[in-house]
Amino acid sequence: MVTKQKIGDKFFRWLVQIDEATCTEVAARGCPKCSGRLHRADYPRKPRGGLLGLAGEVFSKRLSLCCGREGCRRRATPPSVRFLGRRVYLGVVVLLASVLCYTMATGKVVHQTQISRRTLRRWGHCWHNEFPHSRLY
């Protein structure tokens, strides 16, 4: 019998695989500044909202690359499906909490996710006004 945790673990492992594939593609292109070879230089992350994820350990590091050419050493951080840029919360948490706000009372969402009303309002504004004009959309 398949449990919810196994489904959740599989989903989060799939997100890691997508990020790994994206990282490989970015590394193959080389440094965006000097075309030097990029090396893996992951860094630790402690994003908020990990309690909602069943497999929090997949969010403990952010995949990143660093130019190996002396004098450049620029960081090239590939886009991620787990993290939304430099935001503190996990991407899946931002998405789920935003959807929940439209389907439930905001107070209940605040209670269940421990995300402040102000942050939820800011996310709602972003989804309505900024996201539709973004490159990702």
Biotite code that builds the C-alpha atoms (Angstrom):
import biotite.structure as struc

atoms = struc.array([
    struc.Atom([0.000, 0.000, 0.000], chain_id="A", res_id=1, res_name="MET", atom_name="CA", element="C"),
    struc.Atom([1.328, 3.438, -0.924], chain_id="A", res_id=2, res_name="VAL", atom_name="CA", element="C"),
    struc.Atom([1.329, 5.889, 1.973], chain_id="A", res_id=3, res_name="THR", atom_name="CA", element="C"),
    struc.Atom([1.110, 9.677, 1.816], chain_id="A", res_id=4, res_name="LYS", atom_name="CA", element="C"),
    struc.Atom([4.682, 9.918, 3.067], chain_id="A", res_id=5, res_name="GLN", atom_name="CA", element="C"),
    struc.Atom([5.990, 7.737, 0.222], chain_id="A", res_id=6, res_name="LYS", atom_name="CA", element="C"),
    struc.Atom([4.120, 9.887, -2.289], chain_id="A", res_id=7, res_name="ILE", atom_name="CA", element="C"),
    struc.Atom([5.510, 13.042, -0.657], chain_id="A", res_id=8, res_name="GLY", atom_name="CA", element="C"),
    struc.Atom([9.060, 11.663, -0.608], chain_id="A", res_id=9, res_name="ASP", atom_name="CA", element="C"),
    struc.Atom([8.786, 10.709, -4.265], chain_id="A", res_id=10, res_name="LYS", atom_name="CA", element="C"),
    struc.Atom([7.509, 14.181, -5.159], chain_id="A", res_id=11, res_name="PHE", atom_name="CA", element="C"),
    struc.Atom([10.334, 15.952, -3.322], chain_id="A", res_id=12, res_name="PHE", atom_name="CA", element="C"),
    struc.Atom([12.960, 13.618, -4.823], chain_id="A", res_id=13, res_name="ARG", atom_name="CA", element="C"),
    struc.Atom([11.504, 14.479, -8.243], chain_id="A", res_id=14, res_name="TRP", atom_name="CA", element="C"),
    struc.Atom([11.957, 18.204, -7.479], chain_id="A", res_id=15, res_name="LEU", atom_name="CA", element="C"),
    struc.Atom([15.612, 17.525, -6.598], chain_id="A", res_id=16, res_name="VAL", atom_name="CA", element="C"),
    struc.Atom([16.074, 15.633, -9.886], chain_id="A", res_id=17, res_name="GLN", atom_name="CA", element="C"),
    struc.Atom([14.690, 18.605, -11.823], chain_id="A", res_id=18, res_name="ILE", atom_name="CA", element="C"),
    struc.Atom([17.053, 20.967, -9.990], chain_id="A", res_id=19, res_name="ASP", atom_name="CA", element="C"),
    struc.Atom([20.004, 18.610, -10.621], chain_id="A", res_id=20, res_name="GLU", atom_name="CA", element="C"),
    struc.Atom([19.212, 18.483, -14.347], chain_id="A", res_id=21, res_name="ALA", atom_name="CA", element="C"),
    struc.Atom([18.949, 22.282, -14.522], chain_id="A", res_id=22, res_name="THR", atom_name="CA", element="C"),
    struc.Atom([22.249, 22.618, -12.661], chain_id="A", res_id=23, res_name="CYS", atom_name="CA", element="C"),
    struc.Atom([23.936, 20.279, -15.162], chain_id="A", res_id=24, res_name="THR", atom_name="CA", element="C"),
    struc.Atom([22.610, 22.349, -18.091], chain_id="A", res_id=25, res_name="GLU", atom_name="CA", element="C"),
    struc.Atom([23.848, 25.612, -16.562], chain_id="A", res_id=26, res_name="VAL", atom_name="CA", element="C"),
    struc.Atom([27.270, 24.069, -15.808], chain_id="A", res_id=27, res_name="ALA", atom_name="CA", element="C"),
    struc.Atom([27.602, 22.887, -19.412], chain_id="A", res_id=28, res_name="ALA", atom_name="CA", element="C"),
    struc.Atom([27.178, 26.468, -20.679], chain_id="A", res_id=29, res_name="ARG", atom_name="CA", element="C"),
    struc.Atom([30.083, 27.737, -18.566], chain_id="A", res_id=30, res_name="GLY", atom_name="CA", element="C"),
    struc.Atom([30.510, 30.986, -16.685], chain_id="A", res_id=31, res_name="CYS", atom_name="CA", element="C"),
    struc.Atom([28.174, 33.705, -17.978], chain_id="A", res_id=32, res_name="PRO", atom_name="CA", element="C"),
    struc.Atom([30.908, 36.328, -17.496], chain_id="A", res_id=33, res_name="LYS", atom_name="CA", element="C"),
    struc.Atom([34.120, 34.687, -18.746], chain_id="A", res_id=34, res_name="CYS", atom_name="CA", element="C"),
    struc.Atom([33.002, 31.302, -20.196], chain_id="A", res_id=35, res_name="SER", atom_name="CA", element="C"),
    struc.Atom([35.222, 29.508, -17.675], chain_id="A", res_id=36, res_name="GLY", atom_name="CA", element="C"),
    struc.Atom([34.401, 26.060, -16.340], chain_id="A", res_id=37, res_name="ARG", atom_name="CA", element="C"),
    struc.Atom([31.787, 25.968, -13.584], chain_id="A", res_id=38, res_name="LEU", atom_name="CA", element="C"),
    struc.Atom([32.232, 23.730, -10.549], chain_id="A", res_id=39, res_name="HIS", atom_name="CA", element="C"),
    struc.Atom([29.607, 22.665, -7.987], chain_id="A", res_id=40, res_name="ARG", atom_name="CA", element="C"),
    struc.Atom([29.584, 24.924, -4.953], chain_id="A", res_id=41, res_name="ALA", atom_name="CA", element="C"),
    struc.Atom([26.319, 24.161, -3.150], chain_id="A", res_id=42, res_name="ASP", atom_name="CA", element="C"),
    struc.Atom([25.491, 26.136, -0.050], chain_id="A", res_id=43, res_name="TYR", atom_name="CA", element="C"),
    struc.Atom([23.319, 25.383, 2.985], chain_id="A", res_id=44, res_name="PRO", atom_name="CA", element="C"),
    struc.Atom([19.760, 26.720, 3.221], chain_id="A", res_id=45, res_name="ARG", atom_name="CA", element="C"),
    struc.Atom([17.351, 26.784, 6.135], chain_id="A", res_id=46, res_name="LYS", atom_name="CA", element="C"),
    struc.Atom([14.153, 27.870, 4.429], chain_id="A", res_id=47, res_name="PRO", atom_name="CA", element="C"),
    struc.Atom([10.960, 28.492, 6.323], chain_id="A", res_id=48, res_name="ARG", atom_name="CA", element="C"),
    struc.Atom([7.959, 26.283, 5.797], chain_id="A", res_id=49, res_name="GLY", atom_name="CA", element="C"),
    struc.Atom([9.840, 22.996, 5.808], chain_id="A", res_id=50, res_name="GLY", atom_name="CA", element="C"),
    struc.Atom([7.357, 21.525, 8.274], chain_id="A", res_id=51, res_name="LEU", atom_name="CA", element="C"),
    struc.Atom([4.829, 21.323, 5.447], chain_id="A", res_id=52, res_name="LEU", atom_name="CA", element="C"),
    struc.Atom([7.223, 19.202, 3.402], chain_id="A", res_id=53, res_name="GLY", atom_name="CA", element="C"),
    struc.Atom([7.472, 15.521, 4.256], chain_id="A", res_id=54, res_name="LEU", atom_name="CA", element="C"),
    struc.Atom([11.092, 15.339, 3.144], chain_id="A", res_id=55, res_name="ALA", atom_name="CA", element="C"),
    struc.Atom([12.680, 18.472, 4.625], chain_id="A", res_id=56, res_name="GLY", atom_name="CA", element="C"),
    struc.Atom([16.242, 17.242, 4.077], chain_id="A", res_id=57, res_name="GLU", atom_name="CA", element="C"),
    struc.Atom([15.920, 17.874, 0.329], chain_id="A", res_id=58, res_name="VAL", atom_name="CA", element="C"),
    struc.Atom([15.695, 21.574, 1.181], chain_id="A", res_id=59, res_name="PHE", atom_name="CA", element="C"),
    struc.Atom([18.883, 21.713, 3.259], chain_id="A", res_id=60, res_name="SER", atom_name="CA", element="C"),
    struc.Atom([21.131, 22.828, 0.406], chain_id="A", res_id=61, res_name="LYS", atom_name="CA", element="C"),
    struc.Atom([20.786, 25.050, -2.632], chain_id="A", res_id=62, res_name="ARG", atom_name="CA", element="C"),
    struc.Atom([22.502, 23.863, -5.779], chain_id="A", res_id=63, res_name="LEU", atom_name="CA", element="C"),
    struc.Atom([25.002, 26.380, -7.043], chain_id="A", res_id=64, res_name="SER", atom_name="CA", element="C"),
    struc.Atom([28.032, 26.696, -9.282], chain_id="A", res_id=65, res_name="LEU", atom_name="CA", element="C"),
    struc.Atom([31.232, 28.713, -9.094], chain_id="A", res_id=66, res_name="CYS", atom_name="CA", element="C"),
    struc.Atom([33.591, 29.714, -11.896], chain_id="A", res_id=67, res_name="CYS", atom_name="CA", element="C"),
    struc.Atom([36.931, 27.923, -11.690], chain_id="A", res_id=68, res_name="GLY", atom_name="CA", element="C"),
    struc.Atom([38.880, 30.560, -13.599], chain_id="A", res_id=69, res_name="ARG", atom_name="CA", element="C"),
    struc.Atom([41.307, 32.481, -11.370], chain_id="A", res_id=70, res_name="GLU", atom_name="CA", element="C"),
    struc.Atom([40.292, 36.118, -11.098], chain_id="A", res_id=71, res_name="GLY", atom_name="CA", element="C"),
    struc.Atom([36.651, 35.473, -11.943], chain_id="A", res_id=72, res_name="CYS", atom_name="CA", element="C"),
    struc.Atom([35.256, 33.032, -9.358], chain_id="A", res_id=73, res_name="ARG", atom_name="CA", element="C"),
    struc.Atom([31.723, 34.303, -10.053], chain_id="A", res_id=74, res_name="ARG", atom_name="CA", element="C"),
    struc.Atom([28.816, 32.292, -8.656], chain_id="A", res_id=75, res_name="ARG", atom_name="CA", element="C"),
    struc.Atom([26.188, 31.009, -11.068], chain_id="A", res_id=76, res_name="ALA", atom_name="CA", element="C"),
    struc.Atom([23.092, 29.837, -9.224], chain_id="A", res_id=77, res_name="THR", atom_name="CA", element="C"),
    struc.Atom([20.727, 27.931, -11.523], chain_id="A", res_id=78, res_name="PRO", atom_name="CA", element="C"),
    struc.Atom([16.956, 28.448, -11.253], chain_id="A", res_id=79, res_name="PRO", atom_name="CA", element="C"),
    struc.Atom([15.234, 26.058, -8.862], chain_id="A", res_id=80, res_name="SER", atom_name="CA", element="C"),
    struc.Atom([11.807, 24.450, -8.566], chain_id="A", res_id=81, res_name="VAL", atom_name="CA", element="C"),
    struc.Atom([12.351, 24.041, -4.806], chain_id="A", res_id=82, res_name="ARG", atom_name="CA", element="C"),
    struc.Atom([13.321, 27.619, -3.989], chain_id="A", res_id=83, res_name="PHE", atom_name="CA", element="C"),
    struc.Atom([11.849, 30.868, -5.294], chain_id="A", res_id=84, res_name="LEU", atom_name="CA", element="C"),
    struc.Atom([14.989, 32.903, -5.890], chain_id="A", res_id=85, res_name="GLY", atom_name="CA", element="C"),
    struc.Atom([16.284, 34.461, -2.696], chain_id="A", res_id=86, res_name="ARG", atom_name="CA", element="C"),
    struc.Atom([12.972, 34.176, -0.849], chain_id="A", res_id=87, res_name="ARG", atom_name="CA", element="C"),
    struc.Atom([13.063, 32.634, 2.616], chain_id="A", res_id=88, res_name="VAL", atom_name="CA", element="C"),
    struc.Atom([10.094, 30.291, 2.181], chain_id="A", res_id=89, res_name="TYR", atom_name="CA", element="C"),
    struc.Atom([10.056, 27.108, 0.130], chain_id="A", res_id=90, res_name="LEU", atom_name="CA", element="C"),
    struc.Atom([8.519, 27.500, -3.315], chain_id="A", res_id=91, res_name="GLY", atom_name="CA", element="C"),
    struc.Atom([5.914, 24.809, -2.688], chain_id="A", res_id=92, res_name="VAL", atom_name="CA", element="C"),
    struc.Atom([4.914, 26.503, 0.593], chain_id="A", res_id=93, res_name="VAL", atom_name="CA", element="C"),
    struc.Atom([4.410, 29.866, -1.125], chain_id="A", res_id=94, res_name="VAL", atom_name="CA", element="C"),
    struc.Atom([2.270, 28.218, -3.774], chain_id="A", res_id=95, res_name="LEU", atom_name="CA", element="C"),
    struc.Atom([0.179, 26.122, -1.360], chain_id="A", res_id=96, res_name="LEU", atom_name="CA", element="C"),
    struc.Atom([-0.344, 28.923, 1.161], chain_id="A", res_id=97, res_name="ALA", atom_name="CA", element="C"),
    struc.Atom([-1.411, 31.297, -1.605], chain_id="A", res_id=98, res_name="SER", atom_name="CA", element="C"),
    struc.Atom([-3.921, 28.781, -2.950], chain_id="A", res_id=99, res_name="VAL", atom_name="CA", element="C"),
    struc.Atom([-5.220, 28.065, 0.553], chain_id="A", res_id=100, res_name="LEU", atom_name="CA", element="C"),
    struc.Atom([-5.859, 31.768, 1.124], chain_id="A", res_id=101, res_name="CYS", atom_name="CA", element="C"),
    struc.Atom([-8.274, 31.764, -1.788], chain_id="A", res_id=102, res_name="TYR", atom_name="CA", element="C"),
    struc.Atom([-10.072, 28.641, -0.623], chain_id="A", res_id=103, res_name="THR", atom_name="CA", element="C"),
    struc.Atom([-10.083, 29.091, 3.166], chain_id="A", res_id=104, res_name="MET", atom_name="CA", element="C"),
    struc.Atom([-10.293, 31.862, 5.729], chain_id="A", res_id=105, res_name="ALA", atom_name="CA", element="C"),
    struc.Atom([-6.935, 33.640, 6.053], chain_id="A", res_id=106, res_name="THR", atom_name="CA", element="C"),
    struc.Atom([-6.938, 33.145, 9.838], chain_id="A", res_id=107, res_name="GLY", atom_name="CA", element="C"),
    struc.Atom([-7.082, 29.392, 9.422], chain_id="A", res_id=108, res_name="LYS", atom_name="CA", element="C"),
    struc.Atom([-4.183, 29.462, 6.958], chain_id="A", res_id=109, res_name="VAL", atom_name="CA", element="C"),
    struc.Atom([-2.131, 31.594, 9.374], chain_id="A", res_id=110, res_name="VAL", atom_name="CA", element="C"),
    struc.Atom([-2.832, 29.098, 12.152], chain_id="A", res_id=111, res_name="HIS", atom_name="CA", element="C"),
    struc.Atom([-1.980, 26.005, 10.077], chain_id="A", res_id=112, res_name="GLN", atom_name="CA", element="C"),
    struc.Atom([1.117, 27.331, 8.314], chain_id="A", res_id=113, res_name="THR", atom_name="CA", element="C"),
    struc.Atom([2.494, 29.772, 10.925], chain_id="A", res_id=114, res_name="GLN", atom_name="CA", element="C"),
    struc.Atom([2.926, 32.337, 8.131], chain_id="A", res_id=115, res_name="ILE", atom_name="CA", element="C"),
    struc.Atom([1.932, 35.892, 9.053], chain_id="A", res_id=116, res_name="SER", atom_name="CA", element="C"),
    struc.Atom([-1.105, 37.624, 7.523], chain_id="A", res_id=117, res_name="ARG", atom_name="CA", element="C"),
    struc.Atom([1.166, 40.359, 6.188], chain_id="A", res_id=118, res_name="ARG", atom_name="CA", element="C"),
    struc.Atom([3.311, 37.816, 4.321], chain_id="A", res_id=119, res_name="THR", atom_name="CA", element="C"),
    struc.Atom([0.242, 36.063, 2.912], chain_id="A", res_id=120, res_name="LEU", atom_name="CA", element="C"),
    struc.Atom([-1.136, 39.418, 1.681], chain_id="A", res_id=121, res_name="ARG", atom_name="CA", element="C"),
    struc.Atom([2.225, 40.219, 0.077], chain_id="A", res_id=122, res_name="ARG", atom_name="CA", element="C"),
    struc.Atom([2.241, 36.823, -1.692], chain_id="A", res_id=123, res_name="TRP", atom_name="CA", element="C"),
    struc.Atom([-1.331, 37.376, -2.902], chain_id="A", res_id=124, res_name="GLY", atom_name="CA", element="C"),
    struc.Atom([-0.337, 40.753, -4.326], chain_id="A", res_id=125, res_name="HIS", atom_name="CA", element="C"),
    struc.Atom([2.658, 39.163, -6.034], chain_id="A", res_id=126, res_name="CYS", atom_name="CA", element="C"),
    struc.Atom([0.562, 36.388, -7.636], chain_id="A", res_id=127, res_name="TRP", atom_name="CA", element="C"),
    struc.Atom([-2.039, 38.869, -8.906], chain_id="A", res_id=128, res_name="HIS", atom_name="CA", element="C"),
    struc.Atom([0.115, 41.815, -9.967], chain_id="A", res_id=129, res_name="ASN", atom_name="CA", element="C"),
    struc.Atom([3.735, 40.774, -10.474], chain_id="A", res_id=130, res_name="GLU", atom_name="CA", element="C"),
    struc.Atom([3.717, 37.102, -11.511], chain_id="A", res_id=131, res_name="PHE", atom_name="CA", element="C"),
    struc.Atom([1.527, 37.569, -14.634], chain_id="A", res_id=132, res_name="PRO", atom_name="CA", element="C"),
    struc.Atom([4.144, 40.036, -15.956], chain_id="A", res_id=133, res_name="HIS", atom_name="CA", element="C"),
    struc.Atom([7.163, 37.896, -15.057], chain_id="A", res_id=134, res_name="SER", atom_name="CA", element="C"),
    struc.Atom([9.382, 35.940, -17.444], chain_id="A", res_id=135, res_name="ARG", atom_name="CA", element="C"),
    struc.Atom([8.480, 32.713, -15.643], chain_id="A", res_id=136, res_name="LEU", atom_name="CA", element="C"),
    struc.Atom([4.753, 33.221, -16.364], chain_id="A", res_id=137, res_name="TYR", atom_name="CA", element="C"),
])
